[in-house]
Amino acid sequence: MPDALQFPIIDLSFPDRFSIANLIRQGCVDHGFFYLENHGVDEELISKVFEQSSNFFSLPIEEKMKLVRKNHRGYTALYAEKLDTTLTTEGDSKESFYIGPLADDLNQWPLEEDLPSWRSTMETYHQKLLSAVTKLLSLIALSLKLEEDFFEKVGALIEPLAFIRLLHYPGDLNSSSEEIFGASAHSDYGMVTLLVTDGVPGLQICREKSKQPQVWEDVPSMSGAFIVNIGDMMERWTNGLFRLHSLQILAKTVLWNVWKAVALSLVHQDSHP
């Protein structure tokens, strides 16, 4: 059984910003992970997002497929993705729903009569998360010995590609002896990802990707806090100072575990393919 890890706890309301920035630096250098609390997204809204997510994933498959993903928005069915392409399994045991920037009119939404308040809940959640990430970026800049408004000055916050992914992991549906992954080994491609879970375990990281056999360690959830991990872009931008580790989610430990994540990828809308 992998050991449970402990990461720095970043309090967005803490007045000593330089102390918090140093904690972020420690978490990103040592693990690529930290917890974020007092982030401004209240528990009532998070509970509503869980409820609305469950309502959508409980729909018949033919209803969900009406919103099948296009333009990186919408529904992705079970086994449609396999993050680790070296595996011989059918695909990752998860279904997801992508919600991108609100201003570009590319998002797909369930009908209001089918899922009342679904769109308004997700739009509010998207706005709140983007606000939290914007505050976090100023601390990340400080952690890199830069000015607080560095990312704003370079234009990184002009129409950022912030995506919410609603995720449902139904577990090992095939009841096979083979290890089943909700999300097989991967890294996140953007700058940072914020995750919140329903408390069911499953998320793991591998700190030494090149060593064999690989050792996977559990990442515990923390009540009221987001789990934050850096992505490929941040590792590249810091020339490897901030370390990125492989992630995976074990499906056998997960049942109706709906995770919400926003990945802030700093690419201008007009340059996105």
Rosetta blueprint (number, residue, H / E / L):
1 M L
2 P L
3 D L
4 A E
5 L L
6 Q L
7 F L
8 P L
9 I E
10 I E
11 D E
12 L L
13 S L
14 F L
15 P L
16 D L
17 R H
18 F H
19 S H
20 I H
21 A H
22 N H
23 L H
24 I H
25 R H
26 Q H
27 G H
28 C H
29 V H
30 D H
31 H L
32 G L
33 F E
34 F E
35 Y E
36 L E
37 E E
38 N L
39 H L
40 G L
41 V L
42 D L
43 E H
44 E H
45 L H
46 I H
47 S H
48 K H
49 V H
50 F H
51 E H
52 Q H
53 S H
54 S H
55 N H
56 F H
57 F H
58 S L
59 L L
60 P L
61 I H
62 E H
63 E H
64 K H
65 M H
66 K H
67 L H
68 V E
69 R L
70 K E
71 N L
72 H L
73 R E
74 G E
75 Y E
76 T E
77 A L
78 L L
79 Y L
80 A L
81 E L
82 K L
83 L L
84 D L
85 T L
86 T L
87 L L
88 T L
89 T L
90 E L
91 G L
92 D L
93 S L
94 K L
95 E E
96 S E
97 F E
98 Y E
99 I E
100 G L
101 P L
102 L H
103 A H
104 D H
105 D L
106 L L
107 N L
108 Q L
109 W L
110 P L
111 L L
112 E L
113 E L
114 D L
115 L L
116 P L
117 S L
118 W H
119 R H
120 S H
121 T H
122 M H
123 E H
124 T H
125 Y H
126 H H
127 Q H
128 K H
129 L H
130 L H
131 S H
132 A H
133 V H
134 T H
135 K H
136 L H
137 L H
138 S H
139 L H
140 I H
141 A H
142 L H
143 S H
144 L L
145 K L
146 L L
147 E L
148 E L
149 D L
150 F H
151 F H
152 E H
153 K H
154 V L
155 G L
156 A L
157 L L
158 I L
159 E L
160 P L
161 L E
162 A E
163 F E
164 I E
165 R E
166 L E
167 L E
168 H E
169 Y E
170 P L
171 G L
172 D L
173 L L
174 N L
175 S L
176 S L
177 S L
178 E L
179 E L
180 I L
181 F E
182 G E
183 A E
184 S E
185 A E
186 H E
187 S L
188 D L
189 Y L
190 G L
191 M L
192 V E
193 T E
194 L E
195 L E
196 V E
197 T L
198 D L
199 G L
200 V L
201 P L
202 G L
203 L E
204 Q E
205 I E
206 C E
207 R L
208 E L
209 K L
210 S L
211 K L
212 Q L
213 P L
214 Q L
215 V L
216 W L
217 E E
218 D E
219 V L
220 P L
221 S L
222 M L
223 S L
224 G L
225 A L
226 F E
227 I E
228 V E
229 N E
230 I E
231 G L
232 D H
233 M H
234 M H
235 E H
236 R H
237 W H
238 T L
239 N L
240 G L
241 L L
242 F L
243 R L
244 L L
245 H L
246 S E
247 L E
248 Q E
249 I E
250 L E
251 A H
252 K H
253 T H
254 V L
255 L L
256 W L
257 N E
258 V E
259 W E
260 K E
261 A E
262 V E
263 A E
264 L E
265 S E
266 L L
267 V L
268 H L
269 Q H
270 D H
271 S H
272 H L
273 P L
